[in-house]
């Protein structure tokens, strides 16, 4: 059969969708599907999703980024939204949910406009004008006096951190944000802009509850000490990456032994050699030896004799973090360490938390660079969710170190933006004024979703919000517990300016990108193993 048209040009088995109905509308529908899934998890009363990924791992969470990561979205247009959400998660660490649901809302309005007969390019130009206007308005809504902030002032930090943490763990945000604030302030460097998220670790232990959570200045290793010595105070630390053991030599040699004495001497020389090495380490002043690989029995025996505490850290990433905590340099082979290469700890002890042996390394004085939040909860999935809340808190701290400006939260900012952008659309003359009006309408999604997730009447809430804002009260938002509209500054619900700015910007960009597509051409998928499958046995880090 002879093929004709585009069929004859491309390989068989391909798909080709073109035109408004096939490509644009289908793309928009796919994106709306995705944002409908994510949207119900927006805000503090957001519902949890149960996602089971291809490895049969169960996730119970309302964290937008985790959900879309594990969903394995197949549709190319919906993937664009997922990428926008991921970009937001990596850039700011919070607001991925807002990005995806807002982009979906923009696209669903764009779909209505296309049915009315507008061309996608007019919608795009309207959306582009709107997002420029939104960025201007956001700058005006910034709370006065929030430009400068002492990042070591716990009150200020908690004030900004509460909203992101509450959206993950509503009702426990006070306990969690003060924990996270403590951990972040401990590791904040002289120049806060250099704050490294990796320096706040999370250690999870089953059992207990939120009130048992603590912050440790230093590290918590989920392993026991190797020898019998379990405690050390104010000790120097030597770190050996290659393991503490007699190493087999590179060359093979044969030893001919004639009589029993030589055999005894042979064993003795090995012992003497190991003892010499361990003694050299002990003489350098080190009281604690940390090994990156196995610890030999004989070496351990001499460590005990010289009263050295021995730790084993098998993960090389953990080992690096340990070196950062104590300020040591990891040495490759067992030899006498230089005084400069030694690290220092205030106390190192093995404690038992919930039946697990944990080595806690504390470093209070020095320019301590790692702190650990010990989380306790009853089940694994709650622990994972707590960890996500802590991650969001830490990322928010990083964002506020760079830019500490805040805008009113609880949908107050969104309603104000909707009102102002709507006014702006009346001044436009072209066809893109309809697109701008729809852009303004899309902002209503936030208060509507917040109200619906909390079981309130969304229409009443939105109309009363508009009424308050029209009267000039720009800081009025939703009080979810009381189910009424209140001034946000009394509720202390603030959002970071950067989070909002990037979320809306990425959403608008993603929506415009989807609208710009007019044809989809998909080749026949190749056989063989899929790209991006991780080879087995990879480390988590």
C-alpha positions in Angstrom: 0.0 0.0 0.0 1.5 3.3 -1.0 1.4 5.9 1.7 0.8 9.5 1.0 1.2 12.9 2.7 3.1 13.1 5.9 2.8 9.3 6.3 5.2 8.7 3.5 7.8 11.0 5.0 8.1 9.5 8.5 8.9 6.0 9.7 6.0 3.7 10.2 4.6 3.4 13.7 4.8 7.2 14.4 2.0 9.4 15.6 1.3 12.8 14.2 -1.2 15.2 15.8 -1.7 18.7 14.4 -4.1 21.6 14.5 -6.1 23.2 17.3 -8.4 20.3 18.1 -5.9 17.5 18.1 -2.7 19.0 19.5 -3.5 22.2 21.5 -6.8 21.1 23.1 -5.4 17.6 23.9 -2.3 19.1 25.5 -4.4 21.5 27.5 -6.6 18.6 28.7 -3.6 16.5 29.8 -2.2 19.5 31.8 -5.5 20.1 33.4 -5.7 16.5 34.5 -2.3 16.8 36.2 -3.1 20.0 37.9 -6.4 18.6 39.2 -4.5 15.8 40.9 -2.0 18.1 42.5 -4.4 20.9 43.3 -6.3 19.1 46.1 -3.0 18.9 48.0 -2.5 22.7 48.0 -2.3 24.5 51.3 -2.3 23.4 55.0 -5.6 21.4 54.7 -4.4 19.7 51.5 -5.4 16.1 51.1 -2.8 13.4 51.1 -2.1 11.3 48.0 -1.2 7.7 48.1 1.3 7.0 45.3 2.8 3.6 44.6 5.7 3.9 42.2 7.1 1.3 39.8 9.3 -0.2 42.5 6.2 -0.8 44.7 7.3 1.8 47.2 4.4 3.6 48.9 4.3 7.4 49.3 1.7 9.0 51.4 2.2 12.7 51.1 0.7 16.1 50.1 4.0 17.5 48.9 3.5 18.4 45.2 7.1 17.8 44.1 7.2 14.3 45.6 3.9 13.4 44.0 4.8 14.5 40.4 8.3 12.9 40.8 6.8 9.5 41.6 3.8 9.7 39.1 6.0 9.0 36.0 4.0 11.3 33.8 3.9 10.1 30.2 2.2 12.9 28.3 4.7 15.3 26.8 2.7 18.4 27.5 2.0 17.5 31.1 5.7 16.7 31.5 6.4 20.4 30.8 4.4 21.3 33.9 6.3 18.6 35.9 9.6 20.2 34.8 8.3 23.6 35.9 7.5 22.1 39.3 10.9 20.5 39.6 12.6 23.7 38.6 10.7 25.5 41.4 11.6 22.7 43.9 15.3 23.0 43.1 15.4 26.8 42.9 13.4 27.6 46.1 12.5 24.3 47.6 8.8 25.2 48.1 5.9 26.1 46.0 6.1 23.3 43.4 2.4 22.7 44.0 1.4 26.3 43.4 3.4 26.3 40.2 1.7 23.2 38.7 -1.8 24.0 39.8 -1.6 27.7 38.7 -0.2 26.6 35.3 -3.1 24.1 34.9 -5.6 26.9 35.8 -4.0 29.2 33.2 -4.3 26.5 30.6 -7.9 25.7 31.4 -8.8 29.3 30.9 -6.8 29.4 27.7 -8.9 26.4 26.5 -12.0 28.5 27.0 -10.5 31.4 25.1 -9.6 29.1 22.2 -13.2 27.8 22.0 -14.3 31.4 21.9 -12.1 31.8 18.8 -8.9 33.5 20.1 -5.7 32.4 18.5 -3.1 30.9 20.9 -0.5 33.6 20.0 -2.9 36.3 21.3 -3.4 34.4 24.5 0.4 34.1 24.9 0.9 37.8 24.4 -1.8 38.5 27.0 -0.2 36.1 29.5 3.2 37.6 28.9 1.9 41.1 29.6 0.1 39.9 32.7 3.2 38.2 34.2 5.2 41.4 33.8 2.5 43.4 35.5 2.3 40.7 38.3 6.0 41.1 39.0 5.5 44.9 39.4 2.5 44.5 41.7 4.3 41.8 43.8 7.1 44.3 44.5 4.5 46.8 45.8 2.9 44.2 48.1 6.1 43.5 50.0 5.7 44.1 53.7 7.6 47.2 54.8 10.8 46.7 56.8 11.2 43.0 55.7 14.0 43.8 53.2 16.6 43.6 55.9 16.6 40.7 58.3 18.9 39.2 60.9 19.0 35.5 59.7 20.2 34.5 63.2 17.1 36.0 64.9 14.9 33.0 65.6 11.6 34.9 65.8 12.1 36.4 62.3 13.1 33.1 60.9 10.1 31.2 62.3 7.8 33.9 61.1 8.9 33.3 57.5 9.2 29.5 57.9 5.8 28.8 59.4 3.8 28.9 56.1 5.9 26.4 54.1 6.1 24.0 57.0 2.4 24.3 57.8 1.5 23.4 54.3 3.1 20.0 54.9 2.4 19.4 58.5 -0.6 21.5 59.6 -1.0 21.9 63.3 2.6 20.9 64.1 4.2 23.9 62.4 5.2 25.6 65.6 7.2 22.7 67.0 8.8 21.9 63.6 9.7 25.4 62.5 11.4 26.2 65.8 13.4 22.9 65.5 14.4 23.7 61.9 15.1 27.3 62.7 17.5 26.2 65.5 19.3 23.8 63.2 19.7 26.4 60.4 20.9 29.2 62.7 23.5 26.9 64.1 25.1 26.2 60.7 24.6 29.6 59.2 28.0 30.9 57.9 29.3 34.4 58.4 28.0 35.3 55.0 24.4 34.0 55.0 24.2 33.9 51.2 26.6 30.9 51.3 24.2 28.8 53.4 24.4 25.2 52.3 21.2 23.1 52.5 23.3 19.9 52.8 24.5 21.0 56.2 21.2 20.3 58.0 20.9 16.6 58.2 17.8 14.6 59.1 18.0 11.4 61.1 14.7 9.4 61.3 13.8 7.0 64.2 10.7 5.0 64.6 8.8 5.4 67.9 8.1 8.3 70.1 6.4 11.4 68.8 7.0 14.9 67.6 7.7 16.2 71.1 10.7 13.8 71.3 12.4 15.5 68.3 15.6 17.3 69.1 18.4 19.1 67.3 22.0 18.0 67.6 24.9 20.3 66.9 26.9 17.9 64.9 26.1 14.5 63.4 24.1 11.5 64.3 25.4 8.3 62.8 23.1 5.3 62.7 25.9 2.9 63.7 27.5 1.6 66.9 31.1 2.1 67.8 33.3 -0.9 66.8 35.3 -1.4 70.0 34.3 -1.5 73.6 34.9 2.2 74.2 31.6 4.1 73.7 32.3 7.6 75.0 34.9 10.3 74.5 35.1 13.9 75.6 37.1 16.7 73.9 39.0 14.4 71.7 41.1 14.7 68.6 39.9 12.6 65.6 41.9 10.8 62.9 39.9 9.8 59.8 41.2 7.0 57.6 39.3 6.5 54.3 41.0 3.2 53.4 40.2 1.2 56.5 42.2 0.3 59.6 43.8 -3.0 58.8 47.0 -4.6 57.7 46.9 -4.3 54.0 48.0 -7.0 51.7 51.0 -6.0 49.7 50.9 -5.3 46.0 53.5 -7.9 45.0 53.2 -11.6 45.7 56.2 -13.2 47.5 56.9 -16.6 48.9 58.3 -17.0 52.4 60.3 -20.2 53.1 60.1 -21.1 56.8 62.6 -23.7 58.0 61.7 -24.2 61.7 59.2 -23.4 64.3 61.0 -20.3 65.7 60.9 -18.6 62.4 57.1 -19.2 62.2 56.6 -17.6 65.6 58.7 -14.6 64.7 56.9 -14.2 61.5 53.5 -13.8 63.3 55.2 -11.5 65.8 56.6 -9.1 63.2 53.1 -8.7 61.8 51.7 -7.9 65.3 54.6 -5.5 65.9 54.0 -3.7 62.7 50.3 -3.2 63.4 51.1 -2.1 66.9 53.6 0.4 65.6 51.0 1.9 63.3 48.3 2.2 65.9 50.8 3.6 68.5 51.8 6.2 66.0 48.2 7.3 65.7 47.8 7.3 69.5 51.0 9.3 69.9 49.8 12.0 67.5 47.1 12.8 70.2 44.1 11.3 68.4 41.7 9.6 70.7 39.1 8.6 68.1 39.7 6.7 64.9 37.2 6.8 62.1 37.5 4.2 59.4 35.9 4.3 56.0 36.2 0.5 55.5 36.7 -2.6 57.5 38.5 -2.6 60.8 40.8 -5.5 61.2 40.7 -7.7 64.4 44.3 -7.2 65.2 44.2 -3.5 64.7 41.1 -3.3 66.9 42.9 -5.2 69.6 45.7 -2.6 69.7 43.2 0.3 69.5 41.6 -1.1 72.7 45.0 -1.4 74.3 45.8 2.3 73.6 42.2 3.3 74.6 41.2 4.5 71.2 37.6 4.7 70.2 36.9 3.2 66.8 34.0 4.2 64.5 33.2 2.8 61.1 31.4 4.9 58.5 30.9 2.9 55.3 29.2 5.5 53.1 31.8 7.8 51.6 29.3 10.7 51.5 28.7 10.3 55.3 32.5 10.2 55.7 32.9 13.5 53.9 30.2 15.1 56.0 31.8 13.7 59.1 35.1 15.3 58.1 33.3 18.6 57.6 31.7 18.4 61.0 35.0 17.7 62.9 37.3 19.6 60.5 39.5 16.6 59.7 41.2 15.5 56.5 40.6 11.9 55.5 43.9 10.0 55.0 44.2 7.3 52.5 46.3 4.8 54.3 47.0 4.0 57.9 50.0 6.1 59.0 50.9 8.7 61.5 48.7 11.7 60.9 49.9 15.3 60.8 48.6 17.5 63.6 46.8 19.6 60.9 44.9 16.6 59.5 43.3 15.8 62.9 39.8 16.9 63.6 38.3 17.8 67.0 35.0 16.8 68.7 33.6 18.1 72.0 31.9 14.8 72.8 31.3 11.6 70.9 29.0 9.0 72.5 26.9 6.0 71.6 23.3 6.4 72.7 20.3 4.3 72.3 17.3 5.9 70.6 14.2 3.7 70.2 16.2 0.5 70.3 18.7 1.7 67.7 22.3 2.3 68.6 23.3 5.9 67.4 26.6 7.5 67.6 26.2 11.2 68.3 29.1 13.4 67.4 28.8 16.9 69.0 30.8 19.9 68.1 29.6 22.9 70.0 32.4 25.4 69.9 34.2 25.2 66.6 32.9 26.8 63.4 30.4 24.0 63.4 29.2 23.2 60.0 26.6 20.4 60.3 23.6 20.0 62.5 21.1 17.2 62.6 17.4 17.1 63.3 16.4 13.9 65.0 12.9 13.1 64.0 10.6 10.7 65.8 7.3 9.4 64.7 5.2 6.3 64.8 5.3 5.1 61.2 7.7 5.3 58.2 5.4 7.3 56.0 4.8 10.0 58.7 8.6 10.1 59.2 9.1 10.7 55.4 6.5 13.4 55.5 8.1 15.1 58.4 11.4 14.9 56.6 9.9 16.7 53.6 8.5 19.4 55.9 12.0 19.9 57.4 13.5 20.0 53.9 11.1 22.7 52.9 11.9 24.6 56.0 15.6 24.4 55.3 15.2 25.5 51.7 13.0 28.4 52.8 15.8 29.4 55.1 18.2 29.4 52.2 15.8 31.5 50.1 15.4 34.0 52.9 19.1 34.3 53.3 19.3 35.5 49.8 16.1 37.6 49.8 14.2 38.1 53.0 11.2 40.1 51.6 7.8 38.8 52.5 4.3 39.2 51.1 1.0 38.4 52.9 0.1 34.7 52.8 -3.3 32.9 53.1 -4.4 33.9 49.6 -4.3 37.7 50.4 -1.6 38.3 47.8 -3.4 36.3 45.1 -6.7 38.2 45.5 -4.9 41.5 45.4 -3.1 40.4 42.3 -6.4 39.2 40.7 -8.0 42.6 41.5 -5.1 44.7 40.1 -4.5 42.6 37.0 -8.3 42.7 36.2 -8.1 46.5 36.4 -5.0 46.4 34.1 -7.0 44.4 31.5 -9.6 47.2 31.1 -6.8 49.5 30.0 -5.7 47.2 27.2 -7.4 47.6 23.8 -6.3 44.5 21.7 -7.7 41.0 21.8 -5.2 40.1 24.5 -7.3 42.0 27.1 -9.5 38.8 27.3 -6.4 36.7 28.0 -5.3 39.2 30.7 -8.7 39.1 32.3 -8.5 35.3 32.4 -5.0 35.5 33.9 -6.5 37.6 36.7 -9.3 35.1 37.1 -6.8 32.2 37.4 -5.5 33.7 40.7 -8.9 32.9 42.3 -7.9 29.3 42.1 -5.7 29.7 45.2 -8.3 31.0 47.7 -10.9 28.7 46.1 -8.7 25.7 46.6 -7.7 26.7 50.1 -11.3 27.1 51.1 -12.5 23.9 49.4 -9.7 21.9 51.0 -10.7 23.2 54.4 -14.4 22.4 53.7 -15.5 26.0 53.5 -17.8 27.7 51.0 -15.4 29.0 48.4 -17.8 31.4 46.7 -18.7 33.3 49.9 -15.0 33.5 50.9 -13.9 34.8 47.5 -16.6 37.5 47.3 -15.9 38.7 50.9 -12.1 38.7 50.1 -12.8 40.9 47.0 -15.0 43.2 49.1 -12.3 43.7 51.8 -9.6 44.3 49.2 -11.7 46.7 47.3 -12.0 48.7 50.5 -8.2 49.0 50.5 -7.4 46.3 53.1 -4.8 44.5 51.0 -3.7 42.2 53.8 -6.9 40.3 54.3 -6.7 36.6 53.8 -8.5 33.4 54.8 -8.3 32.2 58.4 -8.7 28.5 57.7 -9.4 27.5 61.3 -12.2 30.1 61.9 -13.4 29.9 58.3 -13.6 33.7 58.0 -11.5 36.4 56.3 -9.0 38.1 58.6 -6.0 40.4 58.5 -3.0 38.2 57.8 -0.6 40.2 59.9 -2.5 39.2 63.0 -2.4 35.6 62.0 1.3 35.8 61.2 1.0 34.0 57.9 3.6 35.3 55.5 5.0 33.9 52.2 8.4 34.6 50.9 8.5 37.1 47.9 10.9 34.9 46.0 8.8 31.8 46.3 5.7 33.5 44.9 7.6 35.3 42.2 9.3 32.2 40.8 6.2 30.0 41.2 4.1 32.4 39.2 6.8 33.0 36.6 7.5 29.4 36.0 3.8 28.6 35.8 3.2 31.3 33.2 6.3 30.2 31.2 5.1 26.6 31.3 1.6 27.6 30.2 2.9 29.7 27.3 5.2 26.9 26.2 2.3 24.4 26.1 0.2 26.9 24.1 3.0 27.5 21.6 2.8 23.8 20.5 0.7 23.2 17.4 1.9 19.8 16.2 3.0 16.7 18.1 5.1 14.2 16.1 6.0 11.1 18.1 8.4 8.5 16.7 7.8 4.8 17.3 9.3 4.1 20.8 12.5 2.1 20.6 12.8 -1.3 22.1 15.3 -2.3 24.7 15.8 -1.1 28.3 14.4 2.3 29.1 16.7 5.3 29.4 17.0 6.7 32.9 16.6 3.3 34.7 19.2 3.3 37.4 21.6 0.4 37.4 21.0 -1.9 40.4 23.0 -1.4 43.5 23.4 2.4 43.2 23.9 4.4 46.4 20.9 6.6 47.4 23.1 9.8 47.4 
